[in-house]
């Protein structure tokens, strides 16, 4: 800067040198402080770079002029100027030094603006991620809140059907339901549970339903033991089994078969529920239980998971969930 070049001339006294440095230093602090306040007051950090740049250029010009006014005024007031400088008018010196001082202030302005701009962008990204995570948690909790009452309602209907027919078996059913509800409440706050735990809930549920359907319900399990530790969304398998009972077995005069399969298919954990019956418009419309399965898989795994329901072998309906394998 022009003033620093003058300030360090060897043919001036130490007193003048220190005076010039003090004025330049004080002017720099004052002007940059004012510039910072203006940027914050006008909220230029909240605007796009394209909109902020013209305003920053105007602010730079005014800041340079103010800096020059303070420095030149200070030099003249305290008689710290040079003889050569006195030959020029104050306006001429102001005009010349404004350009020099602009080059001095510009690096500070760029560093200050872009540092805070990128800090703001980073905070916004973190806030966005937190918000997205919160929304996913709320969606999952909302879905779970719908699943559990839906399941309880159907289970209580099963018990109610047994009360008059066989009180002893009804008491056994109450015990089964207690086990299911206990497991459900424990897993309610979890995004995933081990498949073994989910399978235990399903076995209790099918044992309860078997009391109602008696010989009309046949149950088969085809479980790869290596899948027992794989994480799955809580109550998802139970939801598939419940829909198989509701839309499949209960519609058949002679009842039918429920088959639960768990194995690996490449890098995916394959969870399948098959039931006797045929696909109908009622099933294809997907009640809340099945539509929530799609929603939960999407929230937890994105596009890496898949859910489908289709007719197989003419007399069987298959609901299949594919989830990425988790390596322990």
C-alpha positions in Angstrom: 0.0 0.0 0.0 1.1 3.6 -0.8 0.9 4.7 2.9 3.0 1.7 4.1 5.6 2.6 1.5 5.8 6.1 2.8 5.7 4.9 6.4 8.9 3.0 6.1 11.0 5.6 4.3 14.3 5.9 6.0 14.5 9.7 5.9 11.7 10.4 8.4 11.9 10.5 12.2 10.9 7.6 14.4 8.1 9.6 15.8 6.5 10.3 12.4 7.0 6.6 11.5 5.2 5.4 14.6 2.5 8.0 14.1 1.8 6.8 10.6 1.7 3.2 11.6 -0.7 3.9 14.5 -3.1 5.9 12.2 -3.1 3.2 9.5 -3.6 0.4 12.0 -6.5 2.3 13.8 -8.1 3.2 10.5 -7.8 -0.5 9.3 -9.5 -1.8 12.5 -12.3 0.9 12.4 -13.1 0.5 8.7 -13.1 -3.4 8.7 -15.3 -3.4 11.8 -17.8 -1.0 10.1 -17.6 -3.2 6.9 -18.3 -6.3 9.0 -21.3 -4.7 10.7 -22.7 -3.6 7.3 -22.4 -7.1 5.9 -24.2 -8.6 8.9 -26.8 -5.8 9.0 -27.7 -6.2 5.4 -27.6 -10.0 5.7 -25.4 -10.4 2.6 -24.3 -13.8 3.9 -27.8 -15.1 3.4 -27.9 -14.1 -0.3 -26.4 -16.0 -3.2 -22.9 -15.1 -4.3 -24.2 -13.6 -7.6 -26.4 -11.1 -5.7 -23.8 -10.3 -3.0 -20.8 -9.5 -5.3 -22.1 -6.2 -6.7 -23.0 -5.0 -3.2 -19.6 -6.1 -1.9 -17.9 -4.1 -4.7 -19.8 -1.0 -3.7 -19.0 -1.5 0.0 -15.4 -2.0 -0.9 -15.3 1.4 -2.7 -16.9 3.2 0.2 -14.7 1.4 2.7 -11.5 2.4 0.7 -12.7 6.0 0.6 -13.4 6.1 4.3 -10.0 4.5 5.0 -8.3 7.1 2.9 -10.2 9.9 4.5 -9.2 8.8 8.0 -5.5 8.2 7.1 -5.1 11.4 5.0 -6.9 13.4 7.6 -4.9 11.9 10.4 -1.6 12.6 8.6 -2.6 16.2 8.0 -3.9 16.8 11.5 -0.9 15.4 13.2 1.5 16.8 10.5 2.8 13.4 9.5 2.6 14.1 5.7 5.5 14.6 3.3 6.5 17.8 1.4 5.8 16.1 -1.9 2.3 15.1 -0.8 1.5 18.7 0.1 2.0 19.7 -3.6 -1.2 17.8 -4.4 -4.7 18.8 -3.5 -6.5 16.7 -0.8 -9.0 15.4 -3.4 -6.2 14.3 -5.7 -4.5 12.5 -2.8 -7.8 11.0 -1.7 -8.5 9.7 -5.2 -5.1 8.1 -5.6 -5.0 6.5 -2.2 -8.5 5.1 -2.5 -7.4 2.7 -5.3 -4.3 1.7 -3.3 -6.4 1.1 -0.1 -8.9 -0.9 -2.1 -6.2 -3.3 -3.0 -5.3 -3.5 0.7 -8.9 -4.1 1.9 -9.9 -6.4 -0.9 -8.1 -9.5 0.4 -9.5 -9.0 3.9 -13.0 -8.7 2.5 -12.7 -11.8 0.3 -11.3 -13.9 3.2 -14.0 -12.7 5.6 -16.9 -13.1 3.2 -16.1 -16.5 1.8 -15.0 -17.9 5.2 -18.4 -17.1 6.7 -20.2 -17.9 3.5 -18.8 -21.5 3.5 -19.3 -21.8 7.2 -23.0 -20.8 6.7 -23.3 -23.3 3.9 -21.8 -26.1 6.0 -24.2 -25.3 8.9 -27.1 -25.3 6.5 -26.1 -28.7 5.2 -25.8 -30.1 8.7 -29.1 -28.6 9.6 -30.7 -30.1 6.5 -29.2 -33.6 7.4 -30.5 -33.3 11.0 -33.9 -32.3 9.7 -34.0 -35.1 7.2 -33.0 -37.6 9.9 -35.7 -36.2 12.2 -38.3 -36.5 9.5 -37.4 -40.1 8.9 -37.6 -40.9 12.6 -41.0 -39.2 12.8 -42.2 -41.1 9.7 -41.0 -44.4 11.2 -42.6 -43.7 14.5 -45.8 -42.8 12.8 -45.8 -46.0 10.8 -45.1 -48.1 13.8 -47.8 -46.4 15.8 -50.2 -47.6 13.0 -48.8 -51.1 12.8 -49.1 -52.0 16.5 -52.8 -51.1 17.1 -53.6 -52.9 13.8 -51.9 -56.0 15.0 -53.4 -55.8 18.5 -56.9 -55.5 17.1 -56.5 -58.7 15.0 -54.9 -60.6 17.9 -57.7 -59.6 20.3 -60.3 -60.8 17.7 -58.5 -64.1 17.6 -58.7 -64.4 21.4 -62.3 -63.3 21.5 -63.2 -66.1 19.2 -61.7 -68.6 21.6 -63.3 -67.3 24.9 -66.6 -69.1 24.5 -65.4 -72.2 22.6 -62.5 -73.1 24.9 -61.6 -70.9 27.9 -58.4 -72.9 28.7 -57.1 -72.4 25.2 -58.1 -68.7 25.4 -55.9 -68.3 28.5 -53.0 -69.9 26.5 -53.8 -67.3 23.7 -53.5 -64.5 26.2 -50.1 -65.7 27.2 -49.1 -65.8 23.5 -50.4 -62.3 23.0 -48.5 -61.1 26.1 -45.3 -62.4 24.7 -46.0 -60.7 21.4 -46.8 -57.3 22.9 -43.8 -57.5 25.2 -41.5 -58.0 22.2 -43.3 -55.4 20.2 -42.9 -52.7 22.9 -39.2 -53.6 23.4 -38.6 -53.2 19.7 -40.7 -50.1 19.2 -37.8 -47.7 19.7 -35.5 -49.7 17.4 -35.1 -49.2 13.7 -34.1 -52.9 13.3 -34.1 -56.1 15.3 -32.4 -59.5 14.8 -34.5 -61.7 12.5 -34.5 -64.4 15.2 -36.4 -62.0 17.5 -38.9 -61.2 14.7 -39.3 -64.8 13.9 -40.1 -65.6 17.6 -42.9 -63.0 17.5 -44.3 -64.6 14.3 -44.3 -68.0 15.8 -46.2 -66.8 18.8 -48.7 -65.0 16.5 -49.2 -68.1 14.3 -49.6 -70.3 17.4 -52.3 -67.9 18.5 -54.0 -68.0 15.1 -53.7 -71.7 14.9 -55.9 -71.9 18.0 -58.6 -70.1 16.0 -58.3 -71.9 12.7 -57.4 -75.3 14.2 -56.9 -77.8 11.4 -57.6 -75.2 8.7 -54.2 -73.6 9.2 -51.0 -75.4 8.3 -47.6 -73.7 9.1 -44.2 -74.4 7.6 -40.8 -72.8 8.3 -37.9 -72.9 5.9 -35.2 -70.9 7.8 -31.5 -70.6 7.0 -30.0 -70.4 10.4 -27.3 -68.0 9.1 -30.0 -65.4 8.6 -31.1 -65.3 12.2 -28.7 -62.5 13.1 -29.6 -60.4 10.2 -31.3 -57.1 11.1 -34.8 -56.5 9.9 -37.4 -53.8 10.6 -39.4 -54.7 13.7 -42.9 -56.2 13.1 -42.4 -56.3 9.3 -42.4 -60.1 9.0 -45.4 -60.2 11.4 -47.2 -57.7 9.1 -46.7 -59.9 6.1 -47.9 -63.0 8.0 -50.9 -61.1 9.3 -51.9 -60.0 5.8 -51.5 -63.6 4.6 -53.9 -64.7 7.2 -56.4 -61.9 6.6 -56.4 -61.9 2.8 -55.5 -65.5 2.2 -56.3 -68.2 4.7 -59.4 -66.6 6.2 -60.9 -66.4 2.7 -60.5 -70.2 2.0 -63.2 -72.5 3.2 -60.7 -75.3 3.8 -58.0 -72.9 5.1 -54.5 -73.3 3.8 -50.8 -73.1 4.2 -48.6 -70.3 5.6 -44.9 -70.8 4.7 -42.2 -68.6 6.2 -38.9 -68.6 4.3 -35.6 -66.8 5.2 -32.4 -67.3 3.2 -29.7 -65.4 1.3 -29.9 -64.5 -2.4 -26.6 -63.1 -3.4 -25.9 -60.0 -1.3 -29.5 -59.8 -0.1 -31.4 -61.3 2.8 -34.6 -62.8 1.4 -37.6 -62.8 3.6 -40.7 -64.6 2.1 -44.2 -65.3 3.3 -46.3 -67.6 1.1 -50.0 -68.4 1.7 -52.7 -70.3 0.0 -55.0 -68.1 -2.1 -55.2 -65.9 -5.1 -54.3 -62.2 -5.6 -57.4 -60.0 -5.7 -58.1 -56.3 -6.1 -58.3 -56.1 -2.3 -54.8 -57.3 -1.9 -53.4 -55.4 -4.9 -54.7 -52.2 -3.4 -52.3 -52.8 -0.5 -53.9 -52.1 2.9 -51.9 -50.0 5.3 -49.8 -52.9 6.6 -48.4 -53.7 3.1 -48.0 -50.1 2.0 -46.1 -49.3 5.2 -43.7 -52.2 4.3 -42.7 -50.3 1.2 -42.4 -47.0 3.1 -40.2 -48.5 5.9 -37.9 -50.2 3.5 -37.5 -47.0 1.5 -36.7 -45.0 4.6 -34.2 -47.5 6.0 -32.5 -48.8 2.9 -33.4 -46.4 0.1 -33.3 -48.1 -3.3 -31.2 -51.0 -2.0 -34.3 -52.9 -0.7 -37.3 -54.3 -2.6 -40.8 -55.5 -1.8 -43.1 -57.4 -4.1 -46.3 -59.5 -3.8 -47.2 -61.9 -6.6 -49.1 -65.1 -7.6 -47.0 -68.2 -7.7 -47.8 -71.8 -8.6 -51.4 -70.9 -9.3 -52.7 -71.4 -5.8 -50.1 -69.6 -3.7 -49.5 -65.9 -3.1 -46.0 -64.8 -2.3 -44.8 -61.6 -0.4 -41.1 -61.2 -0.7 -38.8 -58.6 0.9 -35.1 -58.2 -0.2 -32.8 -56.3 2.1 -29.0 -55.8 1.9 -27.0 -58.3 3.9 -25.3 -56.9 7.0 -21.9 -58.4 7.7 -21.3 -59.1 11.4 
